[in-house]
Amino acid sequence: WTLQGGISFSRAGGENTGSVHLEDTNFLGTGKEVTLLHINDVDRTSEVFRYRDPSLVGSRARLELSYAANSDGGRKRFDLDRPFYSLDARWALGLRTMLDDRVEPLYEFARVFERFRHKTDFAEVYTGLSPGLTRGHAQRWKLGFTYSRERYGPEGGLDSTTVIPDDRTLSYPWIGYEYIQDGFVTERGLDNLQRAEDLNLGRQFHWRLGWSAPAVGGDVTRLIAETGATAGWRPSPRQLLLASAQGSTRTRTGQTENLRFGASLRYYARNFRDNVFYAAAEGEIGHRLDPENQILLGGDNGLRGYPLRLQSGDRRYLVTLEQRFF
């Protein structure tokens, strides 16, 4: 019996969110997944239908279709790919498309001070090659092409057009690289109550570079770059240390656009039998950010006991100390 349903409710930063879902992970015994969702969060109410086929016609290919009717717009998504399904997989191929229409709220001191309409047309195709798992690690090279058209406009009650970004079209070929060291372990009772949590303590690193220009459909010439890395260590059998860093940016005629860089360090120590002491430090900085990509800090992203999206700025830092009892 694979039909599941549920109701969830949560409260963070002084705001309530909730959802109702109905899901079948083996629809009519076919191995396909069908999901119906009703979600009510701070920004919008959504009715979502999602279909997933993890093994299209018995192959390694995956198909996902989703449609969301939102109170402020909607989203349509189509994904078809044959991913690197294991560390020893030798090739990958994929296609992704999305149409999204939403209202973007801008926050200051936990209140929305402006809104604007944001429409996205997105499509991406890629392929990847790898020699497979070699001496405990895998290296993967990817080539792809991405098209992203962003359109912005006023939305009821907008007092000033100065906060509305200019329309932007990115259309670019790109090359990417990924390194994954095989250090996978299974833990329980770290971040979830008695659920298996798969972690990779090995080193992981990736980067991607793209070049958008009018000759291939972009509005202006831009360099697009993103990167990220993670690693983990065990100081002792009952301790765990996880580190991560990621960044992305665009450059246009020597000027940086939408630069974001963040890093985190998380420490777990089992004590009082199987309970956990947890400590974390994280930070993020931004420069010339797109207006919809605010750096926010509040009750909804770790600052417990404070309203959600309390502060906005060009950088944030957060330190967390917890004793977790399971």
N, C-alpha and C positions, 0 to 999 in steps of 0.2 A: 504494500500500500504506500503510494508515493505522494498522495495529495496532502498538502500542508496549508494551513491558514493561520493567521494570527493578527493580533492587535498590539501595537506598541505605543508607548507614551514616554516622553522625556521632557525634562525641564532644565535649561541651562541659561545662565545670564539673565534670568528673570523672564524668559520667554518659553512658551510651550510648543512642542512639536509632536506630531503623531502620525501613524500610518496604519492602514489595513491592507493585508496582502493575502492572496490566494495563489498557490504555486503547486505545479506538478512537475517533478524532476524526471519523470519517466512516463510521459503522456501517452496513454493507450498502449503502454508497453513498448514504445518505439525508442526509448532512450533520449527523446527530445524534451526540452524544458519549456514550459509555458507559464508565464507569470502575469498576474493582474495586480496592480498596486494603486492605492489611493494615499497620497502623501500630502500632509499639511505642515509646512514649515514657516519660518519667519518671512521668507521672501515670496512664496507662492503656494498655491494649491495645484496638485498635479494628479491626473489620471493616466496611468502608464500601462501599456501592453508591451510585453517582451517575449520573443521567441528565440531560443538558442538550440542549435544542433551541434553538439561537440564532435560529431563524427559523420560528416556529410557523406551520404551513400557509402558508408563503411570505411571511409578514408580518414586521414589525419586532418583533413580540412575542417574548419569551423565556420558556422554561419550564425550571425546574430542580427535580428530585426527588432527594432523598437519604435514605438510611437508614444508621444506624451502630449496630452492636451492640458495646457497649463492655464491658470487664471490670467496670466500676462502674456500668453503666446503659445508656443509649442515647439516640439523637437521631433525630427525624424532621423533615424540612423540605420545604416546598412553596413555590416562588416562581413567580409569573406576573406579568410586567410588560412594558410597552412603554415603555422608558426614553427619556431625552433621548439619542438615539444619536449626535448630532452637535451641534456648537455652534449650528447653524442649525435644529435641531429645535424645533417650536413647542409640543408638548404631550407629556405623559407620564402613565401610569396604571399602578398596580401593586397587587399583593396578596402578602403574605408571611405564612407561618405556621410555627411551630416548636414542637415538644415536646421537652424536654431533661431528662434525669435523670442526675445525676452526683454523685460524692463530691468535695467541695472540701477540699483539704489546706491547712493553715495552716503556714507556714514560719517558723523562727527559727534563725539560725546554721546554715543549710544543712540543717536537719533538720525533718521534719514533727513538730509537737508536738500537733496536734489535727486531726480530720477531722469533717465533718458532711455530711449528705445535702442536696442542692439540686435542686429540681424547678422547671422553668420552663414555663409555657404562654404563648406569644407569638403575637400576630396584629397585622398592620398593613395598612391600605389607604391609598393616597394618590393624588392627582392633581396635575399641574403644568402651568403655562402659561408661555410665553416669547415675546417678540417676535422671537426668533432672533438671529442674529449681526448686530450693529449697530456700526459704527465700531470693529471689532476686538475686541468683547467681547460676551458674552451674559449676560442677566439672567433668572433663573428664580424664579418664585413657586410654592410648594407648599402644599397643604392636605391634611391627613390625620387619621387616627384610629388610635391605638395602644392595645392591651390587653396588659398584661404582669402575669402572676400568678406570684409567687415564693413557694415553700414550702420550709421548712427543717426538718430533724429530725436526731436523733442518728444516728451511724454507729459501729458496733462499737468499743468501747474508749474512747469519749468520756468523759473524767473529769469534765467540768464543762459544764453547760448554759449557762453565762454567755457562751460564745463563739457560741452558736447565735442567729442573728438572728430577729427576729419576722417572721412571714409578711407579705408586702407585695403589694398589688394596685394597679397604676397603670392607669387607664383614662381616656384624655384625647384631646380634639381638639387639633390643633397647626397652626401656620403656620410656614413656613420660607421663606428667601430665599437665593439663591446667585448670586454674581457670578464670572464666569470671563473672564479676558483671554486672548486667543489669542496665546500665546507658545511654542507647542509646537516642540520640537527633538528630534532623534534623536542619541544618543551611543552610543559603544561603549567598553568597557573602563573603566568607572567603578566600578561595584559588581559587575558580572558579566563573566566572561571571554569576550570577543569575541561578546557578544550585544547585539542592539539594545535600547537603553533609551530609552523615550519620556519626556521631561521637559517640564513647562510652566514656562517662565521668567516667564510673565505672572503678574499678581496674581490670586489666588483667595480668596474669602471666603464664608462661609456662617454662618447662624444659624438656630436653631429654638426656638420657645417653645410650651409646652403647659400645659394646666390640667387636673389630675386632681381629681375631686370625687366624693362618694358618689352624686350625682344621675346620673352617667354610668357608674357601676360601680366607682369607686375606693374604697379603704377609708377614706382621709381626704383632706382637701384639700391639694394640693401644686402648686407651680409647678415645671415642668421646663424647663431651659434648656441649650442646648449651642451652641458656636460653634467656628470654626476659620479659619485663614488661612495661605496659603503665598505665597511670592514667590521669584524667582530673578534673578541678575544675572551679567553677564560682565565682570569687571574688565579682561580682555584676551581675545584669541581662544583662549588655552590655559588660561584660568582660569574657574572656575565657583563661585558662591556661592548656596546654597539655604537659605532660612529658613522655619520653620513654627512655628505655635502653635495649641493647641487646649485647650478647657476644657468642663466640663459640671458641673451641680449640680442639686440639688432643694432646695426650701425648704418647710418645714412649720411653720405658726404662728410664723413669724419665725425659725426655726432652720434652719441649713444642714445638708443631708444629702449625703453622697457627693460632696463638692467635689473635683474634680481639675483641675489646670492644668499643662500641660507645654509646653516650647518647645525648639527645637533650631536649631543653625546648623552647616551643613556646607560645607567648602571643599575644592575639587579643583584641583590644578595639575599639568598634564602636564609631565613632565621625563624625562630620559634617553630621548629619542625619544618613545615612546608609553606610558611608564609613568606612574604617578600618585602624587603626594604628597597625602595625605588628612588633614584635621584636622576635628574635630567637638567641639562642646560642647553638652550637653543637660541638662535639668533637669526635675523634676516635683515638685509639692507636692500634698498631700491634706489634707482636713479632714473629720472624722466620716465616714470611709469605711465602706461596707458591708464586713463582715469578709472576704468572698471577693475583694474588690478590693484586695489588699495591694500596696503599693509595695515592690518587691523589687529588689535589686542583686546580681549575681553573674555567673558565667561564661557563663550562657545569655543574657544581654542586654547584653553588651559589656565586662564586666570580665574580660578574658582572664587566664588563669592562676590563677583563683580558683574555688572550688566554686560550683555554681549556687545561686541564691537564698540567698546568704550572709547578707545583711543585709535587715532589714525595718524600715520606719519611716514617717514622715509626709512625707518629702521625700528626694530623691536627686539627685546631680549626678555627671556623668561627662564626662571630657575624654579624647579619643582622638587619637593622632598615629600615622600609619602611612606607610610607603613601600611602595607596591604595585608588584610586578614581574609583568608578564604575559608 
